[in-house]
Amino acid sequence: MNWITKKLSYLSEKIKTVIKKRPTKEEIENSDWFSCCKGPILKKELEQNLWVCPSCNKHHRIGCKQRFDIIFGKNNYEILKTPIPKDDPLQWKDSKSYKDRLKDARKKTGMDCGIMVVSGKINNISVTACASDFAFIGGSVGAAEGEAILTGIQHAIDNQQAFVNFTSGGGMRMFESLIALSQMTRTTLAINELKKNNLPYLVCLTDPTAGGITASFAMLGDIHFSEPGAIVAFSGARVIQATVKEELPEGFQKSEYVQETGFIDLIVQRKDLREKIGLILSILLKKNSDINSVTDETSTSIEQPTKAAS
């Protein structure tokens, strides 16, 4: 039997060399490669294309700083400090404690909470903006994220600036229960104050925007943009299909379908977002010289017949 044992041992070693050990999640994240429609693509090449696949146009998820670098220019913005309430008000623990989850998320993203607020300029127009990072506990909203949005809106009001919100996330954070759910009301009231001051509120829906985020501040914009192919939903498609017992339309909850049903105004490629937002703000705030000249000509032409009649 010795020869059989030796043969099996030899074959086992051969198999180990042919079948490589499956890489860990950390090894994949730290790799120079990224996987998309046609297989591996260098992260450097994807980054140069604003994290949009050149083959299938998939707009991959990006972090807050990556987002603001695209919109304002590399590091061409000021990050605003936002309040951080008590980390674990309910002492939540399941497979691991909520404090440990926060610790891991902060280490992974380099952020104190899931939303970053900045002040910068788009086409020489000063704006306040915030963005969510899906890598921070699924972009969910808790007390700290609510405080970040409120801080951003108050900054916009104090400085008479438009507020731009790049949304992403699965909804309110279950680890904070009703404290998280209350952020839906708080952010809604803050947006109402922004509108009372006649300041534009623009929303860019990115992949994915869902749950209580969709049911509150994500759908209160004066104008709603979205990136192509983004999931925009409240409940998950499988939950809806199981409830209504019907087949859902093709592309259901993708931004293109949501635009057709009237919830999104414009779908904009990531490379064009800065230009589109700048154009819309220049119109709403009357910052464009061409718009002002047209307004002046219109007012003059209206006034002339009145003077003649008198």
Secondary structure, DSSP 4 states (H G I P E B T S, - for coil): -HHHHHHHHHHHHHHHHHSPPPPPHHHHHTSSEEEETTEEEEHHHHHHTTTB-TTT--B----HHHHHHHHH-TT-EEEPP-----S-TT--BSSSBHHHHHHHHHHHHS-SSSEEEEEEEETTEEEEEEEE-TTTGGG-B-HHHHHHHHHHHHHHHHTT-EEEEEEEESSB-GGGHHHHHHHHHHHHHHHHHHHHTT--EEEEEEEEE-HHHHTTGGG--SEEEE-TT-BB-SS-HHHHHHHHTSPPPTTTTBHHHHHHTTS-SEE--GGGHHHHHHHHHHHHTT--HHHHHHHHHHHHHHHHHHHHH-
